[in-house]
Amino acid sequence: MYTPPAFRDDDKDSLMATIRAARLANLVTATADGPLATPLPLFLDETEGEHGVIHGHLARANPQWRVPAIGDGLAIFMGPDAYVTPAWYPTKQETGKVVPTWNYAAVHAYGPVEFFDDADRLLEVVTRLTNLHEGARAAPWAVSDAPPDFIQSQLRGIVGLRMPVIRLEGKRKMSQNRNAADRAGVATGLATSERPSDREVSSLIPS
């Protein structure tokens, strides 16, 4: 990921927060036939290893798990993003030398990818993933709510994924390259947007 120094995010807490907040990631593997990518709900177990271990699953019919990967896999986690119009910059009125841009946060996680179809391991992954996303509901659904034989049949249709993270790259592009007045203009403009992601970006722009 191209990351100018002003936008580099090396803070581990910040990187972990972006990963935890991402509800859908993209798993990318390089192969002899070219790159393969799949959007997947993934979760990071931060208690395993130095940078944690990513877990998830994909459809058994998905060819990505069958094609040998070249080198490490890449999981892409996107944070909030927003379009930035030059109209919000005071510099526009002063010089006119401004252009549109995009603010966003992203984390790239790299590591060796293991695919597996052991039923017990698969059940653990889907249970943890379900609990993660159902936990905040008033009446959360649990894997154990479904008949065991039905769950076993569903597990036969998926393949598990385990990726120990060996390297993290973080980027937080939040108008740090603009002067204080321009940053304030962007923050104010985004704060009035109807898009929740825009308002979240507004809160992340440094003063």
C-alpha positions as CSV (number, residue, x, y, z in Angstrom):
1,M,0.0,0.0,0.0
2,Y,1.4,3.4,-1.0
3,T,1.6,5.4,2.2
4,P,3.3,8.8,2.3
5,P,4.8,9.5,5.7
6,A,2.1,12.0,6.7
7,F,-0.5,9.3,6.4
8,R,1.3,6.3,7.9
9,D,-0.5,4.7,10.8
10,D,2.0,2.7,12.9
11,D,-0.1,2.8,16.1
12,K,-1.0,-0.8,17.0
13,D,-4.1,0.2,19.0
14,S,-5.3,2.2,16.0
15,L,-4.6,-0.6,13.6
16,M,-6.5,-3.1,15.8
17,A,-9.4,-0.7,16.1
18,T,-9.7,-0.4,12.4
19,I,-9.6,-4.2,11.9
20,R,-12.2,-4.8,14.7
21,A,-14.6,-2.1,13.3
22,A,-14.5,-3.5,9.7
23,R,-17.5,-5.7,9.2
24,L,-16.3,-7.0,5.8
25,A,-12.8,-7.5,4.6
26,N,-11.2,-8.7,1.3
27,L,-9.0,-11.7,1.2
28,V,-6.4,-11.6,-1.6
29,T,-4.1,-14.4,-2.7
30,A,-1.6,-14.3,-5.5
31,T,-1.6,-17.4,-7.8
32,A,0.1,-18.6,-10.9
33,D,-3.1,-17.6,-12.8
34,G,-3.3,-14.1,-11.3
35,P,-4.7,-12.6,-8.0
36,L,-7.8,-14.1,-6.5
37,A,-10.0,-12.0,-4.1
38,T,-13.1,-12.7,-2.0
39,P,-15.1,-10.3,0.3
40,L,-15.4,-12.1,3.7
41,P,-16.4,-11.4,7.2
42,L,-13.2,-12.0,9.2
43,F,-12.2,-11.6,12.8
44,L,-8.8,-11.2,14.4
45,D,-7.9,-13.1,17.6
46,E,-5.4,-10.7,19.2
47,T,-4.4,-13.2,21.8
48,E,-2.6,-15.4,19.3
49,G,0.9,-14.4,18.2
50,E,2.6,-11.0,18.0
51,H,0.0,-9.4,15.6
52,G,-2.9,-11.8,16.1
53,V,-4.4,-14.5,13.8
54,I,-7.2,-13.8,11.3
55,H,-10.0,-16.4,11.1
56,G,-12.9,-16.8,8.7
57,H,-14.5,-19.1,6.2
58,L,-15.4,-19.2,2.5
59,A,-17.7,-21.2,0.3
60,R,-16.4,-24.7,-0.6
61,A,-17.4,-23.9,-4.2
62,N,-15.0,-20.9,-4.2
63,P,-11.9,-21.8,-6.2
64,Q,-9.7,-19.5,-4.1
65,W,-8.9,-22.1,-1.5
66,R,-8.0,-24.8,-4.0
67,V,-5.5,-22.7,-6.0
68,P,-2.1,-22.7,-4.4
69,A,-1.1,-19.3,-3.1
70,I,2.2,-17.7,-4.1
71,G,3.7,-16.1,-1.0
72,D,1.6,-14.6,1.8
73,G,-2.1,-13.8,1.7
74,L,-3.4,-10.2,2.2
75,A,-6.5,-9.2,4.2
76,I,-7.7,-5.7,3.5
77,F,-9.7,-3.9,6.2
78,M,-11.3,-0.6,5.3
79,G,-12.3,2.0,7.8
80,P,-14.5,5.1,7.3
81,D,-14.0,7.0,4.1
82,A,-15.3,10.3,2.6
83,Y,-15.1,12.4,-0.5
84,V,-13.5,15.8,0.1
85,T,-14.6,18.7,-2.1
86,P,-12.2,21.7,-2.7
87,A,-15.1,24.0,-1.8
88,W,-14.4,23.3,1.9
89,Y,-10.9,24.7,1.7
90,P,-10.3,28.4,2.6
91,T,-7.3,28.0,0.3
92,K,-9.8,27.8,-2.6
93,Q,-10.8,31.4,-2.1
94,E,-7.1,32.5,-1.6
95,T,-5.4,30.8,-4.5
96,G,-7.8,28.5,-6.3
97,K,-5.0,25.9,-6.3
98,V,-6.9,23.0,-4.9
99,V,-8.3,19.7,-6.1
100,P,-10.7,17.0,-4.8
101,T,-9.5,14.1,-2.8
102,W,-10.6,11.2,-0.6
103,N,-10.1,10.7,3.1
104,Y,-10.0,7.1,4.4
105,A,-8.5,4.6,6.8
106,A,-7.2,1.2,5.8
107,V,-5.2,-1.7,7.2
108,H,-3.4,-4.4,5.2
109,A,-2.6,-7.6,7.1
110,Y,-0.2,-10.1,5.6
111,G,0.5,-13.7,6.5
112,P,0.5,-17.4,5.4
113,V,-2.9,-18.6,4.6
114,E,-4.2,-22.0,5.8
115,F,-7.5,-23.5,4.5
116,F,-9.1,-26.4,6.4
117,D,-12.3,-28.4,6.5
118,D,-12.1,-30.0,9.9
119,A,-15.7,-29.9,11.2
120,D,-14.8,-29.1,14.8
121,R,-12.6,-26.2,13.8
122,L,-15.2,-24.9,11.4
123,L,-17.8,-25.0,14.1
124,E,-15.6,-23.0,16.4
125,V,-15.0,-20.4,13.7
126,V,-18.6,-19.9,12.7
127,T,-19.7,-19.8,16.4
128,R,-17.1,-17.1,17.2
129,L,-18.0,-15.1,14.1
130,T,-21.7,-15.4,14.8
131,N,-21.3,-14.4,18.5
132,L,-19.2,-11.4,17.4
133,H,-22.0,-10.0,15.2
134,E,-25.0,-11.1,17.2
135,G,-23.7,-10.1,20.6
136,A,-25.1,-6.5,20.5
137,R,-28.6,-7.6,19.6
138,A,-31.3,-7.7,22.2
139,A,-32.1,-11.3,21.4
140,P,-29.0,-12.7,19.8
141,W,-29.2,-15.7,17.5
142,A,-26.7,-18.6,18.3
143,V,-25.5,-21.4,16.2
144,S,-26.9,-23.8,18.8
145,D,-30.4,-22.4,18.0
146,A,-30.4,-24.4,14.8
147,P,-30.7,-28.3,14.7
148,P,-27.2,-29.9,15.0
149,D,-27.7,-32.0,11.9
150,F,-28.6,-28.9,9.9
151,I,-25.5,-27.1,11.1
152,Q,-23.3,-30.1,10.2
153,S,-24.8,-30.0,6.7
154,Q,-24.0,-26.3,6.4
155,L,-20.4,-26.8,7.6
156,R,-19.9,-29.2,4.7
157,G,-20.5,-26.3,2.4
158,I,-17.7,-24.1,3.7
159,V,-13.9,-24.2,4.2
160,G,-12.1,-22.5,7.1
161,L,-9.4,-19.9,6.9
162,R,-6.6,-19.2,9.3
163,M,-4.0,-16.5,8.7
164,P,-1.3,-15.7,11.3
165,V,-0.5,-12.0,10.8
166,I,3.2,-11.4,10.3
167,R,3.0,-7.8,9.0
168,L,0.6,-4.9,9.3
169,E,0.4,-1.7,7.2
170,G,-1.8,1.1,8.2
171,K,-2.9,4.3,6.4
172,R,-5.0,7.0,7.9
173,K,-5.5,9.8,5.3
174,M,-7.4,12.5,7.1
175,S,-6.2,15.8,5.5
176,Q,-3.0,15.9,7.5
177,N,-1.3,17.4,4.5
178,R,-3.5,20.5,4.5
179,N,-3.1,23.6,6.7
180,A,-5.2,24.0,9.9
181,A,-7.8,26.2,8.2
182,D,-8.4,23.7,5.4
183,R,-8.6,20.8,7.9
184,A,-11.2,22.7,9.9
185,G,-13.2,23.4,6.7
186,V,-13.2,19.7,5.8
187,A,-14.2,18.7,9.3
188,T,-17.1,21.2,9.3
189,G,-18.2,20.2,5.8
190,L,-18.2,16.5,6.6
191,A,-19.9,17.0,9.9
192,T,-23.1,18.2,8.2
193,S,-23.3,15.3,5.8
194,E,-26.2,12.8,5.8
195,R,-23.7,9.9,5.4
196,P,-22.6,8.4,8.7
197,S,-19.2,7.5,7.3
198,D,-18.6,11.2,6.4
199,R,-19.4,12.3,9.9
200,E,-17.1,9.6,11.3
201,V,-14.3,10.9,9.1
202,S,-15.0,14.4,10.3
203,S,-14.3,13.3,13.9
204,L,-11.0,11.8,12.9
205,I,-9.5,14.9,11.2
206,P,-6.8,16.5,13.3
207,S,-7.4,20.1,14.4
